[in-house]
Amino acid sequence: MIVGAETERETPASSSPLFAVLGAGSWGTALSMQLLRSGSRAVLWDWDREHIEAIARARCNERFLPDYPLPDELEIQPDLETAVRAADEILIVVPSHAFVGILEQIRPWLKPGQGIAWACKGLEPGTGQFLHEPAQKLFGDERPLAVVTGPSFAKEVAANLPTAVTVAGTEPAYCARIARALHGGNFRAYTSDDLIGAELGGSVKNVLAVATGICDGMGLGDNARAALVTRGLVEMMRLGRVLGAREQTLTGLTGMGDLVLTSTGDLSRNRRLGLALGAGKTVDEAVTEIGQVVEGVKTAEEVWRLAQRYDVEMPIAEQVYGIIHLGWNPHQSVRDLLSREQKHETS
């Protein structure tokens, strides 16, 4: 049985919204494909002109999704201004450290009141801010904002396998519009107004996935992995309470759902980083081997800073930060976690 074969749609009509998808990595490419499946139109751009031109020639993202030919309807555009000016909707899919730079670059070309949606999972390096915070500083209340997040591997979305995400943002109508554009066939898109919770879950899970990868790389067993995922969720919720995130969000798709996927699925870059670190490789060796941006590297430092700033106890996240940025020994980190004082589980 071919999943989703019965849900294929006809070529989107010209009246359908045109999305400028900014970022042609695996996730941006997969979301472009899903937009077309669900009846929207899409134009794909990337900062790396050689990469985007190679995609246009091959009609396939051979670097990141080599087994998935692109739909004929997907427009490939090497010029950022052209892509943005033509678009009805903007969807930014770049590493979190590049998010603000893209916003500043496209600002002069946006239409009045046009919204900004993104599918980036991380915090702004150096400030620890959620991505909606610099966006609000740049635009004020003149534009609705939304994040597309949840448990989703790009390769599985490209293959049209069942997936569920959440669109969380500042205006319900805008979230619903972005969700409708993505929702269809094997892809479900829910909405939420808990932007902080959605962004927090999508960021902290990267750090915790590195921890579970380290655990598995060291061969510590299924019991240890389950404990790390569960106690990691506790750390996420501790920080969420201080920051104003809702508990329901952090136990939903964008929190627990994404945490479970990223911590246990071998398509996860963060888990693969942890596996390599647990096996004795350096951070640089592991990242080079993975060959793509690993959000957990930068996010580990920003999550640690948030925990320090708000005096939130996050021992697992702290150990990951130490291993990645301070050169701590993973074996000693495990010993330190296991030797912590006995306590009540819910305290």
N, C-alpha and C positions, 0 to 999 in steps of 0.2 A: 504493500500500500504506500503511495506517495502522499505524505502529509501535505495538505493544502492544495492538492491539484484541483479539487472541486471548487476552490475559492478564488481562482484566478479571475482578474477583471479585464475589461477592455481597456484600450489605450485611453488615458485621462483626457477629458474634454478640455479645450482651450480656456473654458471659463473656470476651471479648477484653480485653486491658489497655487502660485509658483513659489516654491521655497528655494532660497539660496542657502545651500548647505556648505558652510565654510569649514573646511578641513576634510581632506581625503585620506584619512587613515582608515583602519578597518571599520571603526564605528561610524564615521561619517558616511562611508560608502554604503554600509549596510542600512543605515537609516534612509539614505537616498532611495535605495531599492524598495524599502518598505513604504515610503511615501507614494511611490508610483503604484505599488500593489493596492494601496488603499484609495486610490483615485485622485491623488494630487499630482502636481508637476514638480520637477526638481532640476536645479542646476548645481553642479558640484565644482567647487573651487579648492585650491590648495596653495599655500605659500611657496611650496617647492615647485617651481615652474617645470623643471625637468620631469618630476614625478607626475604632475597633472597632464602634461603633454604625452607621456608614456601611456597613461590611462586612456587618453583620447585615441591614440593609435591602436592600442590593443583591444579597446572596449572591454577592459578587465583591469582590476587593480592587482597586477601581478606581484607587487611587493607585499601586500598585506592580505589579500583575499584571492589568491591565484586560481581557485577552482570555481569561481562564480562569475560568469560573463555578465556584463551590465546590460540592462534593458535598453533597447534601441531608443526609447523615449528620454533617457537620461541625458541631459545636456552637460557637456564638459566645458568649463569656461576658465581659461588661464588668467583673465583680468578681473581683479577683485571689484573695481568700481563698476564694471559692466554687469557683473553678477548681482551686486547689491542694488543698483539702480533699477534693474529689471524686476526685482523680486517683490512679491506681496508679503512674504514672511521670511524672517531670518532665523536660521538654526545654526548656532556656532558649535563646532565639534572639534576643538583643539585641546592640547594639554592645558591644564589649569594655569600654568605659569605664563601662557601666551594669551590668555583670555582678555585681560585689560588692554593689551596692545592692539588686539583686533577691534575691540570696541572703539578705541580712540581713532583708529584708522578709518572705520566705516561711518563714523558719526556724521561727517558732512554730506553723506550720500543717502541717509535715511529719509523716508517720507515722514511728514508730520504725524505724530501719534503712533508710528509703527512700533510693534512690540519687538522684544529681544528674547529669544529662547535659546537655551544651550543644553548640551548633553555632555558636559565636562564634570568630572568627579574629583574634587580636590579643593584646596584652600589657596588663597593668594600667597605666594612665597614672600617671606619677610614681614608680613603683617598678620597672618593667621586669619584673615577675614574670609567669610563666605563670599562666593563670587557675586551674589546679588548686592553686596555692600558697596564695592567700587562702582558697580553699574548704577546704583541709586545715586551715588555721589556725582557721577558723570551726567546723568539724565534727570535727576530729581524725580518728580511724579509725572513727567511728560510722556513716559512710555511704560506699558505693562511689561513685566518680566516673568519668565517661567523657566524652570529646569526640568528636563526629561531625564529621569533616573529610575533605578530599580535593577533587579537581577537579570542581566542581559549580556550574553556573549555575542560579539559581532558576527562571528562565524555561523552561529545558530540562527540569527536573524536573517543573514544572507541566504541561508538554506531554507528559510521559511518554516522553521520549527516553532512550536508554540512558545510564546513569550508574553510576559505582562510587565508593564512599567507604570510609573506614576508621573503625571505632569503637575508640578506644584508651582504656584506663583502668586503674584500680587493681586490679580484680578480674575475672578471666577470665569467671566465670559471669555477672556483670552486663553486661560488654561483649557477650557472646553473646546475652543477653536483649534488649538494645537493638538489636543488629544484626538479630536475627530479626524484630523488630517492624517494621523498615524494609525488610528484604530481600524482594523479590518482583517478578515481572514484569520490567520493564526496569531495575530498580534493584538493584544488587549492593552488599551491605554486608559488608566484611571486618572481622576483629578483630585487635587488637594490644595488647601490654602496654607498648609504648614511648610513654608519655604525653608525655614531654619531646620526643621526636623529632616526634611528630604535631603538637604545639602549636608547636614551633619552625618547622616547615615552613609551617604555616598562617599564621604571623605574618610571617616574613621574606619570603615570596613576595609579600606586599602591597607591600613597599618596592621589591623588584626589578621588579615589574610597572610601578611608576611610572617607573623608569629606562628600561625598554623603550618605554614610551609616549612619554617625552620624545624618545628616539632616533627613533621613527617620526614624531612631531610635527615634528621638525626635518628630516625627509626624508633620513635618513642611510643608508637602504637595508637590505636583508635581511641582508647580511653582518654589519652592526653589531648588528642585533637578535639574531642567532644567537650572536655573541660575548658580548653582555651576558647572555643567558639562561645560557649555559654557564659563564661566569666568575662569574655570580651564584650558581649552584649551588655552585661552589667555596667562595664566601664563606659560604653557608649551612652547608656541611659543616665548614668550619673552626670556626665557632661551635658547631656541634653536637658536635664532638669534645671541646671544652672542657666543655660542659654535660652530657655523658654520653648524647647521643642516638646511636642506632645508624645506621651508614651505610646499612644496608638500608632503613631507614625513610625516610631523606632522598633515596634514589634511587627510592622507591616512590610510591604515589598521593599521600601527604600532603606530599611534598617536591617532587620533580621533576615529578610529574603535575600538581599544583596550580600550580607555577611556570609550566609551559608553557601551561596553560590561561589563567591570569590575565595572562600577559605577551603573549599573542597574540590572545585573544578580545575582540572589541569590546563584549561585554556586561560586561566587567570595569570596575568603577568606578575601580580603581587605574590601569589602563591608560588610561582616558579622562582621568583627572586628568593623567597624564603627557603625553598627546597635546595637551591644552590648554596645559600649561606649555611644551612644545616649540614650540607655535605662538605663544607670546608672552603668554599670559594670566597673570594673577596667580592665586595659590592660591585666594583668596576668590572670584574670578570663576569659576574652574573648578568649585569645590565647589557654588556656587550654581546653576550650569548643570546639574550632575549631579543635584542635588535629593535626594540620599540621603547617608547617612554613608559617607565614604571612609576605611576603616580605615588605609590607608597614611599618612595625615597624622599621626596620633598615633603609630603604630607606628614610623615613621621615627626619631623621637626616642628611643624606648625601645630600638630595635635598636642605634642609635649608642651609647647609654649602656652597653648590654651589651658591645659591642665594646670600649669604653674600659675598662670594669671588668675584663674578662678579657684585655685586651691582644691582641685578635684583629684581624688586618688585614682590613678590609672596605671597600676604597676605593669601590666602587659605592654601597654603602649610605651611606657617609659623604657622598658627593656629593649623594645624594637628600635626606639630612637638611639639608645646607647650602642646597640650592635651596628646600626647603619652609619651613624655620624661620629661616634666616639671610639669605635673599634673594640667594643666589649666582646668578650668571648661568649658565643651562644651557649656553650655547656655551662659556664658560670651563671649566665642569665637564668637558665632553667633551674639550677640549684638555688639561686636567690629567690625565685618565685615559689619553689616548693618549701623553702625554709621560712616563709612568712608566718607570722603569728596566727595561731588558730583563732577563728572567729565565727560568729553566726553568719549563715549564708546570705541573709538579706540585709546585713548591716553595711 
